[in-house]
């Protein structure tokens, strides 16, 4: 069975896949039945008439050209493969500003030793987790271990150490912080607007480790300018990897920005882990098994 | 029964204590049987010949003039009253540098968008927790919820989600991070030396939320200068509240410093909580009960 791969693979992955597939990287793709990709274009897809399974190495699937993927082609994502790393990063993005570590550390460097920034508690405080997938679930469990009153928001009810709600308003109203780990799909695009952010506590911290486009760009800008004590801490940006496009945010004193490094882009080891899990799924498919993380096409089209 | 108080009390605390004690703040202290203090001097103690119980509002008791406290006087501390706040702060001091949030955020502000700082994982990594009291136990549980391989160090064995050791070397060898929440007493003073820090991973993060004097000042300075990737993140300093004395640390790029704000000094609400718990202990004593957190004199003398 021919497998199309369009990104660099570690040698072990190449060898392992070689036992089940004939790997092709270009030229004639007319016999390709399976594709292993990070991203894929409509042009590439057009060359693979026999394609029936696409394994994506990333957790998110929002960047695929869904309109060009025929309905009979099964698409598998890689949710969970980087979830530990991203959940840890979300906690760091939350705690660094929330506990005023960055601000106090900068003050100390300047020789300003005044204790004039009150430090809010996590314990007993309402904290919203938006999205209860692999990442959100982990974040919620860590926050619960810290004694927070966790509110879990997602479309479909899910049990865990949180109060469940499918109302974004209910999740955010009065919350001292929120961690957004929603996938980007047709339901979530632009979902978090100014009105929602404005429901949060005056000095709330909003963390995004999902996709920037879930949150309305102008809404964030507006609340950041209206409320100097509101903090936006995000790893993901509307310009994707073209970070210069969102530079106006990084310049604001109430923004903590990182360049999309929470998962595989920030750590070679996490990337390797993501590849390993995707390879496992490809082998399951080659053996006639049912792959994990099969995407619901209707979430994107 | 006369109660000597030498710091400002919230009105509710004053009223509640007034039901059980006659509060005195100066003048003739010869009938004082109980003292409620934040700190106390040998001079004050000399004026209270009938003293038999001291309730301290802070968790640490290292600052008391132990040589001047007669052996028959019972001393109670306030461990646990600020433990949630301090444990949360310890996690923030650990994660902000460990996950490179501060460094990346500064880079983004400067317009440097390169992803050139690998971000280590917490999950599956050896992390040491020094001291398994109210704070250390909480930190260990949060780290366990993050999937870390937690090593718990204390003098006496204690069960929890950690591998216990009473060997500091074993706790720190190869550890990617350590959180120190040891009390300062005659056993722990100067306990963590250069040789111990040198056992940790090259790019380890050492967090201190206990007392500065547990760690050897010159040892920390030496490892910070020898290993640019070693990070020291501390809320406590050898000069106590005279932060200027340790300014040479705050200037180092691999130091994250905060001005002793993890607990009651950083948050009015936490301070009130500490006072409330101490008041509860004083009422227990007035009613003839056994107060909590009774100090072991032999730990200090």
Interface residues (C-beta under 8 A of the other chain):
Chain A: X84 X85 X87 X88 X89 X91 X92 X93 X95 X96 X98 X99 X100 X101 X102 X104 X105 X107 X108 X109 X111 X113 X114 X115 X117 X118 X119 X120 X121 X122 X123 X141 X142 X144 X145 X146 X147 X243 X244 X247 X250 X251 X256 X257 X258 X259 X260 X261 X262 X265 X266 X267 X268 X269 X270
Chain B: X84 X85 X87 X88 X89 X91 X92 X93 X95 X96 X98 X99 X100 X101 X102 X104 X105 X107 X108 X109 X111 X113 X114 X115 X117 X118 X119 X120 X121 X122 X123 X124 X141 X142 X144 X145 X146 X147 X233 X243 X244 X247 X250 X251 X256 X257 X258 X259 X260 X261 X262 X265 X266 X267 X268 X269 X270
